Amino acid sequence: MKRREQWQAVLDHEVQRWSNMPYDELICVLRDQHAYEVEFDSKKYQVEIEILKSVGQSVQVMIAVDDGSLPASLSPATRVFTRNRPV
């Protein structure tokens, strides 16, 4: 599997995990930019997640994944999702 495909697999997993988190918990955890390391298929990846925009009862969240190698990590795999507070 190529580097970008590996990053995408990790990104898919992290997006699933974070987008399923309850709204209030997501907001609480992401008050500041959040960075951590995960292991996937015996390799380590860097994950950064932050709230890009918060308007009313909606937040826009960005997740980025890379393996820390330069120069490839200057352009990580990213995804943005929107989460609305349940009514």
C-alpha positions in Angstrom: 0.0 0.0 0.0 1.4 3.4 -0.9 2.0 6.1 1.7 -1.0 8.2 0.9 -3.3 5.2 0.9 -2.0 4.3 4.4 -2.7 7.8 5.6 -6.2 7.7 4.1 -7.0 4.4 6.0 -5.9 6.1 9.2 -7.8 9.2 8.4 -11.0 7.2 7.7 -10.7 5.5 11.0 -10.1 8.8 12.9 -12.9 10.6 11.2 -15.3 7.7 12.1 -14.2 7.8 15.7 -14.4 11.6 16.1 -17.6 12.1 14.1 -19.4 9.5 16.3 -18.5 11.3 19.5 -21.3 13.1 21.3 -21.5 16.7 20.4 -20.8 18.1 23.9 -17.9 15.8 24.4 -16.4 16.7 21.0 -16.6 20.4 21.9 -15.1 19.8 25.3 -12.1 17.7 24.1 -11.4 20.1 21.2 -11.3 23.4 23.0 -7.7 23.7 21.8 -6.0 22.0 18.8 -5.5 18.4 19.7 -2.5 16.3 18.4 -1.6 12.7 19.1 0.0 9.6 17.7 -1.7 6.4 16.7 -0.5 3.0 15.6 -2.1 1.4 12.6 -0.8 -1.8 10.9 2.4 -1.6 13.1 3.2 1.9 11.9 2.9 5.2 13.8 1.0 8.2 12.4 0.5 11.7 13.6 -3.0 13.0 13.9 -4.1 16.6 14.4 -7.6 17.7 15.0 -9.1 21.1 15.6 -12.4 23.0 15.3 -12.1 25.3 12.3 -15.4 27.1 12.8 -18.2 27.2 15.4 -21.4 28.9 14.5 -24.5 28.6 16.6 -25.2 24.9 17.2 -22.8 23.7 14.5 -19.0 23.1 14.4 -16.7 22.4 11.5 -13.8 20.0 12.4 -10.6 19.3 10.5 -8.5 16.1 10.9 -5.1 15.7 9.4 -2.9 12.6 9.2 0.7 12.0 8.2 3.6 9.8 9.1 6.0 12.6 10.1 8.3 12.1 7.1 9.5 15.1 5.2 8.7 16.5 2.7 5.6 14.4 2.3 4.1 15.4 5.6 4.0 19.0 4.6 0.8 18.0 2.8 -1.1 15.6 5.1 -4.2 13.7 4.3 -7.1 15.9 5.6 -10.8 15.8 5.9 -13.4 18.3 7.3 -16.7 17.3 8.8 -19.6 19.3 10.2 -21.3 18.3 13.4 -24.6 19.7 14.6 -25.8 19.8 18.2 -28.7 17.3 18.4 -32.1 18.9 18.9 
